[in-house]
Amino acid sequence: MTEYFRPLVQNGRARPGGAVSLAGSGLWFTHVEVLSRDAPPRVVEAGDVPAADLLRLTSARASLAGLDMSRPQIMGILNATPDSFSDGGRHNSVEAARAAAAQMVANGASILDIGGESTRPGARTVPEDEEMSRTVPVIKAIRAETKALISIDTRKAAVAKAALSAGARLVNDVSGFTHDPALATLCAEMQVPVCVMHMQGDPETMQDDPRYDNVLLDVYDFLDAQIALLEARGLDRSRIVVDPGIGFGKTEEHNLTLLRNISLFHGLGCPILLGVSRKGFIGRIGREPRAEARAPGSIAVALAALAQGVQIIRVHDVPETAQALRLWSAVR
C-alpha cells in the first residue's frame, strides 16, 4: 500500500518539540496527514514519517536560476497572444509586451512567463512558427532590458529551443512533458530548469467532463512519474518545479480539493508553483464575472497557498499581489 504524507503546516517563532522545517523555509510542522488509496486518512507525528519521505519534506530547495526558494516568488504572466482568456491582445506587440514586462519587474515580479499559445478552455493548438513569431521577439526585447528570470510557456521543443536561444532560462510546460517527447530531451541536454504541470486532456477538450479516481493522489502520481521521466533523461530534481494545474481538466471541487491539500506536493522534493490568477472558479465563488476584476479573489487563494509553503505564485496582477505579500509577510 502506497502512503502519501501531507505536512500540517504551521508558522511562528516559538516551535514545540518535534517541529521540523518545511522545505528549508520559515514554516514548520509537527504532524502529517497520511493518505492512501486503501485506508482512511490518519494523522501521525513527523518523527513517524519514513526517513526518505521526511527528508524530501524538510530539505531546503535549491535556488531556481539564482532565485531563493526559501521565500515566495512572484511570476508575472505575459501572454503574447490575441486570445488568452484574460489579457488576450493586450501584449500582442513587442513594444507593449516590453513595457508590460518592465512594469511587472518594477512592481515585484522576479519571473516573467512569456506565452504564445492560449491554454484557456477550448483553445486550439497554435502552429510552431506562429508561436515562435509571437514569443521570440518579445523575449529578445525583454532580455535586453532586465535580468529577471524569463520563462517560456510552451509545450513544444522547437519553440522552447528558439526561446532559450533568445534569452529564456526556464521552460514551463502545461502538458507536463506529455505533448512533445522531444521537449524533455532538449531541457535535459541544455540543463535548463523546468516546470511540470498537470493537465487532464488538452486545452481544447480538458473541461468537457474531467474525472478522477482521487484527484489529489492522481495528480501527485502524475507529477511523480514525470519527474522520474525527466531524471531518466538526465535532468536533476533540483531543476524541477511542479504545478498541480488548477483549472486544467478539473471541476470546481477538484480545484478546491487540490488547494486545501496543496502541501502534499512538498513530498515530491521540488518547489511548488501555483497558477490560479483570475480563473473561472474564482469568478464563480467570488461572484465576479469580469476576469480583470478578480484580483482580490486571486490574492486570497494565493495567500492561502503560501501559508502551506508554496514557493511561486503565477499572477496577472503583480503590484496588487506584491503589496498583499509584503503585508502578509510582515504580519507573520
For each residue, the residues with C-beta under 8 A, 3 or more apart:
1: 36 37 38 39
2: 36 37
3: 34 35 36
4: 34 35 36 217 220 264 267
5: 32 33 34 35 49 53 54 57 264 267
6: 32 33 34 35 261 263 264 267
7: 22 29 31 32 46 57 263 266 309
8: 29 30 31 32 33 43 263
9: 22 27 28 29 263 307 308 309
10: 19 27 28 29 30
11: 26 27 28 307 332
12: 15
13:
14:
15: 12 19 28
16: 19 30
17:
18: 30 45 46 47
19: 10 15 16 28 29 30 46
20: 28 29 30 46 54 57 58
21: 24 25 26 27 28 58
22: 7 9 25 27 28 29 57 58 263 266 309
23: 27 57 58 59 60 61 69 70 266 271 309 311
24: 21 58 59 60 61 69 70
25: 21 22 60 70 71 309
26: 11 21 70
27: 9 10 11 21 22 23 307 309
28: 9 10 11 15 19 20 21 22
29: 7 8 9 10 19 20 22 32 46 57
30: 8 10 16 18 19 20 45 46
31: 7 8 43 44 45 46
32: 5 6 7 8 29 43 44 46 49 57
33: 5 6 8 41 42 43
34: 3 4 5 6 41 42 43 44
35: 3 4 5 6 41 216 217 264
36: 1 2 3 4 39
37: 1 2 213 214 217
38: 1
39: 1 36 42
40:
41: 33 34 35
42: 33 34 39
43: 8 31 32 33 34
44: 31 32 34 48 49
45: 18 30 31 48
46: 7 18 19 20 29 30 31 32 49 54
47: 18
48: 44 45
49: 5 32 44 46 53 54 57
50: 53 54
51: 54 55
52: 55 56
53: 5 49 50 56 57 267
54: 5 20 46 49 50 51 57 58
55: 51 52 58 59
56: 52 53 59 266 267 268 269
57: 5 7 20 22 23 29 32 49 53 54 266 267
58: 20 21 22 23 24 54 55
59: 23 24 55 56 269
60: 23 24 25 69 70
61: 23 24 64 69 70 238 270 271 311
62: 69 238 239
63: 66 67 68 69
64: 61 67 69 73 149 170 193 239 241 271
65: 149 169 170 193
66: 63 149
67: 63 64 73 110 111 149
68: 63 71 73
69: 23 24 60 61 62 63 64 73 271 311
70: 23 24 25 26 60 61
71: 25 68
72: 306 310 311 312 313 325 329
73: 64 67 68 69 110 111 311 312 313
74: 108 109 110 111 312 313 315 318 321 322 325
75: 109 110 111 112 113 151 273 275 312 313 314 315
76: 101 104 105 109 111 112 113 315 316 318
77: 87 113 115 275 277 314 315 316
78: 91 97 100 101 104 112 113 114 115 138
79: 84 87 88 90 91 115 116 118
80: 91 92 97 114 115 116 134 135 138
81: 84 88 89 92 115 116 117 118 134
82: 88 89 92
83: 88 89 118 120 123
84: 79 81 87 88 115 118 120
85: 88 118 120 121 278 291
86: 277 278 291 292 316
87: 77 79 84 90 91 292 316
88: 79 81 82 83 84 85 92 118
89: 81 82 83 92
90: 79 87 96 100
91: 78 79 80 87 96 97 100 138
92: 80 81 82 88 89 96 97 134
93: 96 97
94: 97 98 137 138 141
95: 98 99 141
96: 90 91 92 93 99 100
97: 78 80 91 92 93 94 100 101 114 138 141 142
98: 94 95 101 102 138 141 142 145
99: 95 96 102 103
100: 78 90 91 96 97 103 104
101: 76 78 97 98 104 105 112 138 142 145 146 148
102: 98 99 105 106 145 146
103: 99 100 106 107 318
104: 76 78 100 101 107 108 109 112 318
105: 76 101 102 109 110 112 146 148
106: 102 103
107: 103 104 318 319 322
108: 74 104 318 319 321 322 325
109: 74 75 76 104 105 112 148 318 322
110: 67 73 74 75 105 148 149
111: 67 73 74 75 76 148 149 150 151 170 312
112: 75 76 78 101 104 105 109 142 146 148 149 150 151
113: 75 76 77 78 151 153 172 314
114: 78 80 97 135 138 139 142 150 151 152 153 163 168
115: 77 78 79 80 81 84 118 119 135 152 153 154
116: 79 80 81 126 130 131 132 133 134 135 153 154 159
117: 81 123 125 126 131 153 154 155
118: 79 81 83 84 85 88 115 123 126 203
119: 115 123 153 174 203 248
120: 83 84 85 123 203
121: 85 203 206 207 280
122: 203 204 207
123: 83 117 118 119 120 203 204
124: 203 204
125: 117 202 204
126: 116 117 118 130 131 134
127: 130 131
128: 131 132 156 158 159
129: 132 133
130: 116 126 127 133 134
131: 116 117 126 127 128 134 135 154 156 159
132: 116 128 129 135 136 158 159 162 163
133: 116 129 130 136 137
134: 80 81 92 116 126 130 131 138
135: 80 114 115 116 131 132 138 139 152 154 159 162 163 166
136: 132 133 139 140 162 163 166
137: 94 133 140 141
138: 78 80 91 94 97 98 101 114 134 135 141 142
139: 114 135 136 142 143 150 152 163 166 167 168
140: 136 137 143 144 166 167
141: 94 95 97 98 137 138 144 145
142: 97 98 101 112 114 138 139 145 146 148 150 167
143: 139 140 146 150 166 167
144: 140 141
145: 98 101 102 141 142
146: 101 102 105 112 142 143
147:
148: 101 105 109 110 111 112 142
149: 64 65 66 67 110 111 112 169 170
150: 111 112 114 139 142 143 167 168 169 170
151: 75 111 112 113 114 168 169 170 171 172 195
152: 114 115 135 139 159 160 163 164 168 170 171 172
153: 113 114 115 116 117 119 172 174
154: 115 116 117 131 135 159 160 163 171 172 173
155: 117 173 174 175 179 180 183
156: 128 131 159 160 179 180 183
157: 160 161 180 182 183 185 186
158: 128 132 161 162
159: 116 128 131 132 135 152 154 156 162 163
160: 152 154 156 157 163 164 168 171 183 186 187
161: 157 158 164 165 186
162: 132 135 136 158 159 165 166
163: 114 132 135 136 139 152 154 159 160 166 167 168 171
164: 152 160 161 167 168 169 171 190 192
165: 161 162
166: 135 136 139 140 143 162 163
167: 139 140 142 143 150 163 164
168: 114 139 150 151 152 160 163 164 171
169: 65 149 150 151 164 192 193
170: 64 65 111 149 150 151 152 192 193 194 195
171: 151 152 154 160 163 164 168 183 187 192 193 194 195
172: 113 151 152 153 154 194 195 197 243
173: 154 155 176 177 179 183 194 195 196 197
174: 119 153 155 197 199 203 245 248
175: 155 178 179 180 197 199 202
176: 173 196 197 198 199 222 223 226 245
177: 173 180 183 184 194 196 226 229 230
178: 175 226
179: 155 156 173 175 183 202
180: 155 156 157 175 177 183
181: 184 185
182: 157 185 186
183: 155 156 157 160 171 173 177 179 180 186 187
184: 177 181 187 188 229 230 233 235
185: 157 181 182 188 189 233
186: 157 160 161 182 183 189 190
187: 160 171 183 184 190 191 192 194 230 233 235
188: 184 185 191 230 233 234 235
189: 185 186 234
190: 164 186 187
191: 187 188 235 239
192: 164 169 170 171 187 239
193: 64 65 169 170 171 239 240 241
194: 170 171 172 173 177 187 230 235 239 240 241
195: 151 170 171 172 173 240 241 242 243 273
196: 173 176 177 223 226 227 230 240 241 242 243
197: 172 173 174 175 176 242 243 244 245 248 273 275
198: 176 219 222 223 243 244 245 248 249
199: 174 175 176 202 203 206 245 248 249
200: 206 210 212 248 249 250
201: 204 205 206 208 210 249
202: 125 175 179 199 205 206
203: 118 119 120 121 122 123 124 174 199 206 248
204: 122 123 124 125 201
205: 201 202 208
206: 121 199 200 201 202 203 210 248 249
207: 121 122 210 249
208: 201 205
209:
210: 200 201 206 207 249 250 251 254
211:
212: 200 215 218 219 254
213: 37 217 218
214: 37 217 218
215: 212 218 219 250 254 257 258
216: 35 219 220 257 258 261 264
217: 4 35 37 213 214 220 221
218: 212 213 214 215 221 222
219: 198 212 215 216 222 223 244 245 258
220: 4 216 217 223 224 264 265 267 268
221: 217 218 224 225
222: 176 198 218 219 225 226
223: 176 196 198 219 220 226 227 242 244 265 268
224: 220 221 227 228 268
225: 221 222 228 229
226: 176 177 178 196 222 223 229 230
227: 196 223 224 230 231 237 240 242 268 270
228: 224 225 231 232
229: 177 184 225 226 232 233
230: 177 184 187 188 194 196 226 227 233 235 240
231: 227 228 234 235 236 237
232: 228 229
233: 184 185 187 188 229 230
234: 188 189 231
235: 184 187 188 191 194 230 231 239 240
236: 231 239 240
237: 227 231 240 269 270
238: 61 62
239: 62 64 191 192 193 194 235 236
240: 193 194 195 196 227 230 235 236 237 270
241: 64 193 194 195 196 270 271 272 273 311 312
242: 195 196 197 223 227 265 268 270 271 272 273
243: 172 195 196 197 198 272 273 274 275
244: 197 198 219 223 258 262 265 272 274
245: 174 176 197 198 199 219 248 249 250 275
246: 250 255 258 259 274 275 276 279 281
247: 250 255 275 276 279 280 281
248: 119 174 197 198 199 200 203 206 245
249: 198 199 200 201 206 207 210 245
250: 200 210 215 245 246 247 254 255 258
251: 210 254 255
252: 255 256 281 284 285
253: 256 257
254: 210 212 215 250 251 257 258
255: 246 247 250 251 252 258 259 276 279 281
256: 252 253 259 260 281
257: 215 216 253 254 260 261
258: 215 216 219 244 246 250 254 255 261 262
259: 246 255 256 262 276 301 304 305
260: 256 257
261: 6 216 257 258 264
262: 244 258 259 265 272 274 305 308 310
263: 6 7 8 9 22 266 308 309
264: 4 5 6 35 216 220 261 267
265: 220 223 242 244 262 268 270 272
266: 7 22 23 56 57 263 269 272 309
267: 4 5 6 53 56 57 220 264
268: 56 220 223 224 227 242 265
269: 56 59 237 266
270: 61 227 237 240 241 242 265
271: 23 61 64 69 241 242 311 312
272: 241 242 243 244 262 265 266 309 310 311 312
273: 75 195 197 241 242 243 310 311 312 313 314
274: 243 244 246 262 302 305 310 312 313 314
275: 75 77 197 243 245 246 247 313 314
276: 246 247 255 259 279 282 298 301 302 305
277: 77 86 294 298 302 314 315 316 317
278: 85 86 282 283 291 292 294 295 298 316 317
279: 246 247 255 276 282 283 294 298
280: 121 247 283 284
281: 246 247 252 255 256 284 285
282: 276 278 279 285 286 288 294 297 298 301
283: 278 279 280 286 287 288 289 290 291 294 297
284: 252 280 281 287
285: 252 281 282 297
286: 282 283 294 296 297
287: 283 284
288: 282 283 293 294 297
289: 283
290: 283 293 294
291: 85 86 278 283 294
292: 86 87 278
293: 288 290
294: 277 278 279 282 283 286 288 290 291 297 298
295: 278 298 299 316 317 320 321
296: 286 299 300
297: 282 283 285 286 288 294 300 301
298: 276 277 278 279 282 294 295 301 302 315 316 317 321
299: 295 296 302 303 317 320 321 324
300: 296 297 303 304
301: 259 276 282 297 298 304 305
302: 274 276 277 298 299 305 306 310 313 315 321 324
303: 299 300 306 307 324 325 328
304: 259 300 301 307 308
305: 259 262 274 276 301 302 308 310 313
306: 72 302 303 309 310 313 325 328
307: 9 11 27 303 304
308: 9 262 263 304 305
309: 7 9 22 23 25 27 263 266 272 306
310: 72 262 272 273 274 302 305 306 313
311: 23 61 69 72 73 241 271 272 273
312: 72 73 74 75 111 241 271 272 273 274
313: 72 73 74 75 273 274 275 302 305 306 310 321
314: 75 77 113 273 274 275 277
315: 74 75 76 77 277 298 302 318 321
316: 76 77 86 87 277 278 295 298
317: 277 278 295 298 299 320 321
318: 74 76 103 104 107 108 109 315 321 322
319: 107 108 322 323
320: 295 299 317 323 324
321: 74 108 295 298 299 302 313 315 317 318 324 325
322: 74 107 108 109 318 319 325 326
323: 319 320 326 327
324: 299 302 303 320 321 327 328
325: 72 74 108 303 306 321 322 328 329
326: 322 323 329 330
327: 323 324 330 331
328: 303 306 324 325 331 332
329: 72 325 326 332
330: 326 327
331: 327 328
332: 11 328 329
